Amino acid sequence: MPDVETTGEEIQIVVFSLGNEKFGARADQIQEVTRMVDITRMPKAPSFIEGAINLRGKVIAVVDLVKQLDLPESERGEEARIIVVSVDNNIVGMIVDSASEVLRIPVANIDPTPAFIESRVDTTYIEGIGKLEDRLFILLDLNKVLSPKEVKSVEQAAGS
């Protein structure tokens, strides 16, 4: 039987993939998950900004999380989604390769980021490593994935 605590505080996690890796983010950070739509490229935008979309009459900038997190790029398939979040009062879309499920996970099953990773990588946006049965995923704080300077670039790309 897996070592899963069934009592205590739980959080809801939206699980998504970037390349071959599984990630998660707290459901309360995500406003919605939408299918990919045509993205309008923005001239001279930083490389992590894919462009902008019209989401129900509002123009929002779209960030490619694979590029932002410096992960190996792969072919984007039909399962690709845009996760819509609010970062510093800006609505931002974040492209993921797929968004597969929403899970409840006990807080006790979230381990801190290992020290050897923290010493070599900027981990300010990593909340920890989630464990559920035989699965592991990196829990991201989507509010910290963009630096303040990058948030300004997103504002400019969206015309805010």
Phi and psi in degrees as a GROMACS rama.xvg file:
@    title "Ramachandran Plot"
@    xaxis  label "Phi"
@    yaxis  label "Psi"
@TYPE xy
-64.4397  152.159  PRO-2
-83.9201  82.9105  ASP-3
-123.928  122.045  VAL-4
-76.5239  131.655  GLU-5
-104.061  -6.71017  THR-6
-110.102  165.492  THR-7
95.8815  -176.975  GLY-8
-70.4435  138.711  GLU-9
-122.794  154.687  GLU-10
-126.588  154.531  ILE-11
-92.4658  133.952  GLN-12
-123.034  133.042  ILE-13
-91.56  122.35  VAL-14
-96.9148  133.148  VAL-15
-142.497  163.849  PHE-16
-117.942  147.439  SER-17
-130.333  109.47  LEU-18
63.7673  -131.184  GLY-19
-93.0632  3.79753  ASN-20
-101.895  146.099  GLU-21
-99.7082  134.953  LYS-22
-128.277  165.695  PHE-23
-144.026  158.615  GLY-24
-145.523  148.111  ALA-25
-58.3921  132.945  ARG-26
-59.7904  -30.5479  ALA-27
-71.9922  -8.76904  ASP-28
-88.3582  -13.44  GLN-29
-107.868  126.286  ILE-30
-81.3513  -39.3842  GLN-31
-167.204  164.213  GLU-32
-121.502  125.674  VAL-33
-127.239  157.111  THR-34
-66.459  158.051  ARG-35
-63.9611  141.121  MET-36
-128.936  172.056  VAL-37
-63.1919  132.074  ASP-38
-108.154  127.447  ILE-39
-83.6674  120.985  THR-40
-68.8654  144.75  ARG-41
-110.143  124.191  MET-42
-61.9386  140.091  PRO-43
59.739  18.9884  LYS-44
-76.951  150.784  ALA-45
-56.7664  155.093  PRO-46
-61.916  -26.1291  SER-47
-77.6927  -14.0331  PHE-48
-90.5273  114.757  ILE-49
-73.0027  -32.557  GLU-50
152.221  -146.839  GLY-51
-137.217  153.669  ALA-52
-130.988  163.887  ILE-53
-100.868  111.203  ASN-54
-110.659  99.5914  LEU-55
50.8002  47.8529  ARG-56
88.5693  -3.48731  GLY-57
-114.175  130.703  LYS-58
-82.074  125.244  VAL-59
-127.718  145.071  ILE-60
-77.0672  148.605  ALA-61
-121.298  125.923  VAL-62
-103.92  138.045  VAL-63
-89.164  108.161  ASP-64
-64.5725  -30.2828  LEU-65
-60.9442  -46.165  VAL-66
-68.236  -43.1043  LYS-67
-61.4605  -38.0188  GLN-68
-93.1888  4.77897  LEU-69
56.4604  49.1983  ASP-70
-100.928  159.572  LEU-71
-62.9887  132.959  PRO-72
-79.1736  147.66  GLU-73
-137.335  169.425  SER-74
-62.3466  130.667  GLU-75
-86.3605  122.133  ARG-76
-101.493  -169.133  GLY-77
-67.5356  -19.2313  GLU-78
-81.4624  -6.80718  GLU-79
-59.3672  142.748  ALA-80
-136.215  163.775  ARG-81
-113.647  119.914  ILE-82
-91.8115  123.459  ILE-83
-98.8623  123.469  VAL-84
-132.293  164.126  VAL-85
-108.931  120.585  SER-86
-122.574  116.891  VAL-87
49.4215  48.7503  ASP-88
64.653  19.7338  ASN-89
-115.796  131.409  ASN-90
-81.7196  125.568  ILE-91
-131.385  138.592  VAL-92
-94.9175  141.222  GLY-93
-126.924  119.487  MET-94
-78.0694  131.645  ILE-95
-127.376  157.383  VAL-96
-70.6804  -31.7244  ASP-97
-165.511  154.28  SER-98
-122.644  110.268  ALA-99
-96.748  -33.2912  SER-100
-167.691  166.963  GLU-101
-116.087  126.873  VAL-102
-120.243  152.653  LEU-103
-100.678  130  ARG-104
-133.369  133.398  ILE-105
-63.2648  138.094  PRO-106
-56.4213  -32.1889  VAL-107
-64.4214  -16.8382  ALA-108
-93.0739  12.0813  ASN-109
-109.519  112.403  ILE-110
-91.3624  150.704  ASP-111
-64.5801  159.011  PRO-112
-61.9901  130.063  THR-113
-56.5877  142.804  PRO-114
-59.2752  -36.7985  ALA-115
-66.993  -25.6075  PHE-116
-79.0349  -45.3006  ILE-117
-57.447  -33.3444  GLU-118
-76.2452  -16.4531  SER-119
-114.745  -16.1852  ARG-120
-132.534  145.923  VAL-121
-69.9651  109.17  ASP-122
-111.635  19.6235  THR-123
-59.0425  -24.9307  THR-124
-96.8286  3.54105  TYR-125
-101.657  118.796  ILE-126
-79.8795  -28.8202  GLU-127
160.094  -167.971  GLY-128
-114.428  119.857  ILE-129
-87.9588  139.137  GLY-130
-123.784  129.212  LYS-131
-144.719  113.475  LEU-132
54.006  -119.872  GLU-133
-99.5682  16.002  ASP-134
-108.98  145.64  ARG-135
-124.245  144.035  LEU-136
-150.107  152.772  PHE-137
-86.5482  123.609  ILE-138
-90.715  114.439  LEU-139
-97.0934  146.084  LEU-140
-97.0743  100.233  ASP-141
-63.8863  -19.8217  LEU-142
-73.7359  -14.783  ASN-143
-113.3  2.58104  LYS-144
-66.189  -30.6222  VAL-145
-104.751  133.55  LEU-146
-73.4848  164.461  SER-147
-54.8899  -38.7843  PRO-148
-65.083  -40.443  LYS-149
-68.6029  -34.7044  GLU-150
-61.1569  -40.3279  VAL-151
-60.3312  -42.0419  LYS-152
-62.2674  -39.3412  SER-153
-65.0332  -43.0529  VAL-154
-58.1697  -44.5387  GLU-155
-66.0737  -39.5364  GLN-156
-65.1269  -33.962  ALA-157
-86.7636  -5.06035  ALA-158
76.3847  23.1137  GLY-159
